[in-house]
Amino acid sequence: MKRLLWLSTLAFSVALAACNSGGGSSITVPPPTGGFTLGSLNGTYAFSMSGMDPSTGAYFVRTGSFVADGAGNISSGLEDAVDLGSAVNEVTLSGKYTVLANGRGTIVLTDSSGDTLDWTMDLQSSSQGLLVETDGNFASSGSFNLQNVNDFLLTSIAGNYVFDFSGINLGPSGAAVTNISIIGDIAANGGSITGGVIDTNDFNNGPSGATILTPGSYQLDPTYGTTYGRGTATFAGRTFAFYIVDATHLKFIEEDATGTEGASGDALVQTGAIPATTAAFTGNFVYLVGGASTLGADASVARFTVSGPGTIGSISYDENNAGTPAHISQGSNISNATCAIDAANAGSGRGTFTFTDSTGGTFSYVFYLYSPNSGVIQDVSTNIVADGTLLGQSGSPFTLAGLAGNYVYNWNGVNNSSLNEEDFIGQFTLASGSSNNISGVLDGTVVGASAGNLYPNIGTQGTLTINSTDSTTNNTLTIVAGSPLSATYNSVAYVVDASTVLVLDTDKSSVLAGVVTRQSQ
């Protein structure tokens, strides 16, 4: 079960997916409209993708950088790729790209070993976008961000960085293959990691609780550091490569010599007045986490209000655990709903919250804030390993008129019956006015017996229904995909703000979660 990669990259700048039967047999792809051009992709971009190797079933992750010239050419690039259980590959890249008016396009790359990579992309803006691999070699998806080449300096990496890394742990001989989640805060001073706090969770060991980091180090790659922002780091007993997006944002990929653990993710520098006391942590929050339970794939999305020091008020919670959807809302069934900022590690942004439902049990979380009201989150409930993003909610009341516009999304995950991975990205338009109709296009790959089955340029239609202007009751998003995918995706939708919606699948055949974000040109 792979993690929700783009959940963390959204928090810093997406998800589980599956294919459900019963979609539209013939849905026309709408003509691309908008203001995107070849010139919209222009500069040096850091990317990260994760997924599965269909030939082996192994976890796969790649992180790197490419240079687009604004005229359809990828002049150069570099990537680190880990096919878990085998060697780390580092290759250079070059190729070409296309861009349609709606931001949808393709990137075709040739690496220094002679292999060809085919990606489809959806631009959210000229500064960032989504990727899905469409060559059938790997089922993977992710995102990319425009880099600031002026920050390709060791001294640029200074401050406290909150991170979310997750992936797969093969464990020692005889141990179970398991999801792993690592979130925390590190203090960097231009070459050394002087300290920090982390929380680790996997099924072999359980939640670690707050663990103080011993000092570590990081350095720029002497060959590629000034060109692509690549560096290496060692901390928490792990070895990483990283790519600098800018001084505030780094993309990491774990590259341990043993090849038994594969994790990747992003780190963001802390900014603003990070709450140091429980009384300072207030507001409305929405979170989305994905990973696994002992039953299979698991994801959950929720909204809660911190109404007073350590007091959680209204709660709306949805979960899909291995195809069993459940909904919980504030009422007589919920008790012991509390939160706290970790006073013993004040300044780290670490906090916890928990609530108990009389039928669902106790739900427990750890979070680290990178801003006064947003951060990364880890589910430490019994029999769960999952992580994702915690975002401060703003801008309610939400209406269809206020949400109208163009959006992109990334879903990736597992089908409950086959346990195969599926990766999709898409673009759609929510009609203006009071209409709740959407139409668009998606591209994806689905793992088959030994290869990826491709679904390019699939027409989509559906609806976004707003039943609650602040997401305290269920809003819904339905996307129907045409032939040959022929799938219907039914989700609850939690609106974070006028540009961001978190969604969770409510179908029994799959686990689906994702992030939908507004396009800007």
C-alpha positions in Angstrom: 0.0 0.0 0.0 1.6 3.2 -1.1 1.3 6.5 0.8 -0.5 9.6 -0.3 2.5 11.4 -1.8 0.8 14.5 -3.0 -0.9 15.2 0.3 2.4 16.3 1.7 3.5 18.2 -1.5 0.2 20.0 -1.5 0.7 21.0 2.1 4.0 22.3 1.1 3.1 23.9 -2.2 -1.8 13.9 -3.6 -3.3 10.2 -2.8 -5.0 6.8 -3.0 -7.0 5.6 -6.0 -8.9 2.7 -7.4 -11.2 1.9 -10.3 -14.9 1.2 -9.7 -17.1 -0.4 -12.2 -20.1 1.3 -13.8 -18.7 4.4 -15.5 -19.8 6.1 -18.7 -19.3 4.2 -21.9 -18.8 7.2 -24.1 -17.9 10.6 -22.7 -16.3 13.1 -25.0 -13.2 14.9 -23.8 -14.0 18.6 -23.8 -11.9 20.8 -26.0 -9.0 22.3 -24.1 -9.6 25.9 -23.1 -7.5 28.2 -21.0 -4.3 30.2 -21.2 -1.5 27.6 -20.8 1.2 27.4 -23.5 4.6 25.8 -24.0 6.0 28.9 -22.2 4.0 28.0 -19.0 6.7 25.3 -18.4 9.9 27.3 -18.3 12.7 26.9 -15.8 14.2 24.3 -13.5 11.7 22.0 -11.7 12.1 19.5 -8.9 9.8 16.4 -9.1 8.9 13.4 -7.0 6.9 10.3 -7.9 6.1 7.1 -6.1 4.3 3.9 -6.9 4.9 0.2 -7.9 7.1 -1.8 -10.2 4.5 -4.0 -12.0 7.1 -6.7 -12.9 8.1 -7.3 -9.2 5.4 -5.7 -7.1 8.1 -3.7 -5.3 7.6 -0.2 -4.0 9.2 2.4 -6.4 10.1 6.1 -6.0 11.9 8.7 -8.0 12.9 12.2 -7.2 14.9 14.6 -9.4 15.0 17.8 -11.4 14.5 18.8 -15.1 15.1 22.0 -17.1 12.3 23.1 -19.5 13.2 25.8 -22.0 9.7 27.3 -22.5 9.6 26.0 -26.2 9.0 22.3 -25.8 12.4 21.0 -24.9 13.7 19.4 -21.7 17.3 20.4 -22.1 18.7 18.4 -19.2 17.7 16.7 -16.0 18.7 14.3 -13.2 16.9 11.7 -11.1 17.4 9.4 -8.2 15.3 6.2 -8.5 14.8 3.5 -5.9 13.2 0.2 -6.8 13.0 -1.2 -3.3 15.2 -4.2 -2.7 17.6 -3.4 -5.6 20.2 -0.7 -6.2 19.7 3.0 -6.3 19.9 4.4 -9.8 21.1 8.0 -10.6 20.7 9.0 -14.3 20.7 12.2 -16.4 17.7 13.1 -18.5 16.7 15.0 -21.7 13.6 15.1 -23.9 10.6 17.1 -25.1 7.2 18.3 -23.7 3.8 19.5 -24.9 1.2 21.7 -23.3 -2.4 22.2 -24.2 -4.5 25.3 -23.3 -6.0 23.5 -20.2 -2.6 22.8 -18.8 -2.6 19.1 -19.8 0.5 17.9 -21.6 3.2 15.3 -22.0 6.8 14.9 -21.1 9.0 12.3 -23.0 12.4 11.7 -21.5 15.4 9.6 -22.4 17.8 8.8 -19.5 21.5 8.2 -19.7 21.0 4.4 -19.6 18.9 4.6 -22.8 15.5 4.0 -21.2 12.5 6.2 -22.2 10.1 7.7 -19.7 6.7 8.9 -20.7 4.8 11.2 -18.4 1.5 13.0 -18.6 1.3 16.2 -16.7 -1.4 18.6 -15.5 -0.2 22.1 -14.8 -1.8 23.7 -11.7 0.2 26.9 -12.6 3.5 27.7 -14.2 5.1 27.0 -10.8 3.8 23.5 -10.1 1.8 20.6 -11.5 1.0 16.8 -11.4 2.7 13.8 -13.1 1.6 10.3 -13.9 3.8 7.7 -15.7 2.2 6.5 -18.9 4.8 4.2 -20.4 3.6 1.0 -18.7 7.0 0.4 -17.0 5.9 1.7 -13.6 2.6 2.7 -12.0 3.6 6.0 -10.4 2.4 9.5 -9.9 3.4 12.7 -8.1 4.1 16.4 -8.6 6.7 19.0 -9.5 7.6 22.5 -8.3 9.6 25.3 -9.9 13.0 25.6 -8.3 14.8 28.8 -7.3 18.3 28.2 -8.7 19.6 31.1 -6.6 19.0 29.0 -3.5 21.2 26.1 -4.7 23.5 26.9 -1.8 24.3 25.0 1.4 23.7 28.2 3.4 20.2 28.4 2.0 19.2 25.4 4.1 18.9 27.0 7.5 16.1 27.0 10.0 13.6 24.5 11.4 12.0 22.2 8.8 8.9 20.1 9.3 8.9 16.9 7.2 6.6 14.0 6.2 8.4 10.9 4.8 6.5 7.6 4.2 6.8 4.5 2.2 7.6 0.8 2.7 9.8 -1.1 5.2 10.8 -4.6 4.2 12.1 -5.1 7.8 14.6 -7.7 8.9 14.5 -11.3 7.7 11.2 -12.8 8.7 9.5 -9.5 9.5 6.4 -8.4 7.6 6.6 -5.9 4.7 4.8 -2.8 6.2 4.0 0.8 5.6 6.2 3.3 7.4 5.5 6.9 8.4 8.1 9.3 9.7 7.2 12.9 10.5 9.0 15.5 12.5 11.1 18.6 12.8 14.8 19.1 12.2 17.0 22.1 13.0 19.5 23.0 10.1 22.2 25.6 10.2 23.8 25.5 6.7 25.5 22.0 6.8 24.7 20.4 10.2 21.4 19.1 11.7 21.8 20.2 15.3 18.7 18.6 16.6 15.0 17.8 16.2 12.1 15.6 17.1 10.5 12.8 15.1 7.6 10.3 15.3 7.9 7.0 13.5 5.1 4.4 13.0 5.2 1.0 11.3 3.4 -2.3 12.0 6.6 -4.1 13.1 7.3 -1.6 15.9 4.2 0.6 16.5 4.3 4.3 17.2 7.6 5.5 18.6 6.3 8.6 20.3 8.4 11.8 20.4 12.0 10.8 19.8 14.9 13.3 20.1 17.2 13.4 17.1 20.9 13.1 17.5 23.0 15.5 15.3 23.2 14.8 11.6 24.7 16.4 8.5 23.9 17.4 4.9 25.9 18.6 1.9 25.5 19.7 -1.7 26.4 17.2 -4.5 29.7 18.4 -5.8 28.7 17.5 -9.4 25.0 18.3 -9.6 24.4 20.6 -6.6 24.7 23.9 -8.4 22.8 22.7 -11.5 19.9 20.8 -10.0 20.0 21.6 -6.3 20.8 18.0 -5.4 22.3 17.2 -2.0 22.7 14.3 0.5 21.8 14.1 4.2 22.1 11.7 7.1 19.9 11.8 10.1 17.6 9.6 12.2 19.8 6.6 11.2 18.9 7.1 7.6 20.6 8.3 4.4 18.8 10.6 2.0 19.3 12.4 -1.3 17.4 15.7 -1.6 16.6 18.4 -4.2 16.2 22.0 -3.2 12.9 23.6 -4.5 13.9 26.8 -2.7 15.2 27.8 0.8 11.9 26.9 2.3 11.1 23.6 0.5 13.1 20.4 0.0 12.2 17.1 -1.6 13.7 13.9 0.0 14.3 10.3 -1.1 15.7 7.7 1.2 18.7 5.8 -0.2 19.9 3.5 2.6 22.6 1.0 1.5 20.6 -2.0 2.8 17.7 -1.4 0.4 15.2 -2.6 3.0 13.3 0.7 3.5 12.0 3.1 0.9 10.6 6.5 2.0 10.2 9.9 0.4 8.5 13.2 1.0 8.9 16.9 1.5 10.2 19.3 4.2 9.1 22.8 4.7 10.7 25.5 6.8 8.6 26.7 9.8 7.3 30.2 9.4 5.1 32.5 11.5 4.3 32.2 15.2 4.2 28.4 15.7 2.0 27.7 18.8 4.1 26.8 21.8 1.2 26.3 24.2 -2.1 24.5 23.9 -4.0 27.8 24.4 -2.4 29.2 21.3 -3.7 26.5 19.0 -7.3 27.4 17.9 -9.4 27.4 14.7 -11.0 25.2 12.2 -8.9 22.3 10.6 -9.3 19.7 7.9 -7.0 16.7 7.5 -6.5 13.8 5.2 -4.3 10.8 5.9 -3.7 7.6 3.9 -1.8 4.4 4.4 -2.9 1.0 5.7 -4.6 -0.9 8.5 -4.2 -4.5 9.5 -7.2 -5.1 7.1 -5.7 -3.4 4.1 -5.7 0.0 2.5 -7.0 2.8 4.7 -7.7 6.5 4.4 -9.6 9.1 6.4 -10.6 12.7 6.1 -12.1 14.9 8.8 -12.9 18.4 10.0 -12.7 19.6 13.6 -12.8 22.8 15.5 -10.6 23.7 18.5 -13.0 25.9 20.4 -10.9 26.5 23.6 -7.6 25.5 25.2 -7.3 21.8 24.5 -11.0 21.4 23.7 -12.2 20.0 20.4 -15.7 21.1 19.4 -17.6 19.9 16.3 -16.1 16.9 14.4 -17.0 15.3 11.1 -15.0 12.2 10.2 -15.1 9.8 7.2 -12.9 6.7 6.8 -12.6 4.0 4.1 -10.9 0.9 5.7 -10.2 -1.8 3.1 -13.6 -1.1 1.4 -15.6 -0.4 4.6 -16.7 3.2 4.6 -17.8 4.8 7.9 -19.0 8.3 9.0 -18.8 9.8 12.4 -20.1 13.2 13.5 -20.2 15.2 16.7 -22.9 14.0 19.0 -23.6 11.9 22.0 -21.4 9.1 20.6 -18.2 11.2 20.7 -16.3 11.8 24.0 -12.8 12.7 25.2 -12.1 15.0 22.2 -9.0 16.9 23.2 -5.8 18.3 21.7 -2.5 19.5 23.2 0.7 21.2 22.1 3.7 19.2 23.3 5.1 21.4 26.0 8.2 19.2 26.5 9.2 19.9 22.9 8.0 23.5 22.7 9.0 25.2 19.4 9.0 22.0 17.4 5.3 22.5 16.4 4.5 19.0 17.7 1.1 18.4 19.1 -1.5 15.6 19.6 -5.2 15.2 19.4 -7.6 12.3 20.1 -11.3 11.5 20.3 -13.4 8.5 21.1 -16.5 7.2 19.3 -18.7 4.7 21.1 -18.8 2.4 18.1 -15.6 3.2 16.2 -13.2 3.3 19.1 -10.4 5.8 19.9 -8.7 7.9 17.2 -5.3 9.3 17.9 -3.0 11.6 16.0 0.4 13.3 16.1 1.0 16.5 14.1 3.9 18.9 13.4 3.0 22.5 12.4 5.0 24.3 9.7 2.8 27.4 10.0 0.5 28.6 12.8 -2.4 26.5 11.6 -1.1 23.9 9.1 1.3 21.0 9.1 1.8 17.3 8.6 -0.1 14.6 10.5 0.4 10.9 11.5 -2.3 8.5 12.5 -1.2 6.5 15.6 -4.6 4.8 16.2 -4.4 1.1 17.0 -3.7 -1.0 13.9 -3.2 2.0 11.6 -0.1 3.4 9.8 -1.0 6.5 7.8 0.0 10.1 7.4 -0.9 13.2 5.4 -1.7 16.8 5.7 -3.4 19.0 8.3 -4.7 22.4 6.9 -6.3 25.4 8.5 -9.8 25.9 7.0 -10.6 29.4 5.9 -13.1 31.3 3.7 -16.4 29.7 4.6 -19.2 29.8 3.8 -18.4 27.8 0.7 -20.8 27.9 -2.3 -20.8 26.5 -5.8 -20.5 29.9 -7.2 -17.4 30.6 -5.1 -15.8 27.3 -6.0 -16.5 27.5 -9.8 -13.4 27.2 -12.0 -10.7 24.9 -13.3 -9.1 22.3 -11.1 -6.4 19.5 -11.2 -6.3 16.4 -9.1 -4.1 13.3 -8.4 -5.3 10.0 -7.1 -3.3 6.9 -6.6 -3.7 3.7 -4.5 -5.0 0.2 -4.3 -8.0 -1.8 -5.6 -9.4 -3.9 -2.7 -10.0 -7.1 -4.7 -6.8 -7.3 -6.8 -4.6 -5.3 -4.4 -3.1 -3.7 -7.5 -2.0 -0.1 -7.7 -3.7 2.6 -9.8 -2.5 6.1 -10.5 -4.5 8.9 -12.1 -4.2 12.6 -12.6 -7.0 14.8 -14.1 -8.3 18.2 -14.9 -11.9 19.4 -14.7 -14.0 22.5 -14.9 -16.8 23.2 -12.3 -19.4 25.2 -14.2 -20.0 28.8 -13.1 -23.1 30.0 -11.3 -25.3 27.6 -9.3 -24.6 24.5 -11.5 -22.8 21.7 -9.8 -21.7 20.0 -13.1 -18.1 19.1 -13.8 -16.4 18.0 -17.0 -12.9 17.2 -17.9 -10.2 14.6 -18.7 -8.0 12.1 -16.8 -4.9 10.0 -17.6 -3.7 7.0 -15.7 -2.1 3.6 -15.4 -3.4 0.5 -13.6 -1.1 -2.4 -12.6 -2.0 -5.6 -14.3 -0.5 -9.1 -14.0 3.0 -7.9 -14.9 2.7 -4.5 -16.5 0.9 -1.2 -16.3 -2.3 -0.9 -18.3 -2.7 2.6 -19.7 -5.8 4.8 -19.8 -4.9 8.0 -21.7 -7.2 10.9 -22.5 -10.3 9.6 -20.7 -13.3 11.9 -20.8 -15.0 12.6 -17.5 -18.2 14.2 -16.2 -19.9 14.4 -12.8 -21.1 16.7 -10.0 -19.9 18.5 -6.9 -22.7 18.8 -4.3 -22.3 21.3 -1.4 -24.6 20.2 1.5 -22.7 22.2 4.1 -21.0 25.5 3.7 -18.3 24.7 6.2 -17.9 20.9 5.6 -19.5 19.9 9.0 -21.8 17.6 7.0 -21.0 15.6 3.9 -20.4 17.3 0.6 -20.0 14.9 -2.3 -17.9 14.7 -5.5 -18.8 12.2 -8.2 -16.6 11.7 -11.2 -17.7 9.3 -14.0 -14.9 8.2 -16.4 -15.7 7.1 -19.9 -14.5 4.1 -22.0 -12.3 2.2 -21.8 -11.8 2.9 -18.1 -15.6 3.0 -17.5 -15.4 3.9 -13.8 -17.4 5.9 -11.3 -15.7 7.5 -8.3 -18.0 8.5 -5.4 -16.4 10.6 -2.7 -17.1 12.8 0.2 -15.6 16.2 -0.3 -14.2 18.4 2.5 -13.6 22.0 1.4 -10.4 23.6 2.9 -10.7 26.9 1.1 -11.8 28.4 -2.2 -8.9 26.6 -4.0 -8.6 23.2 -2.2 -10.8 20.2 -1.6 -9.9 17.0 0.1 -11.8 13.9 -1.1 -12.3 10.3 0.2 -13.9 7.4 -1.7 -17.0 5.8 -0.2 -17.2 2.8 -2.5 -16.6 -0.7 -1.2 -14.5 -1.9 -4.1 -11.6 0.4 -3.5 -9.8 2.9 -1.3 -9.5 6.4 -2.9 -8.4 9.6 -1.4 -7.1 12.7 -3.1 -6.5 16.4 -3.3 -8.2 18.7 -5.8 -6.6 22.2 -6.3 -7.6 25.2 -8.4 -5.6 26.1 -11.5 -4.1 29.5 -11.9 -2.4 30.8 -15.0 
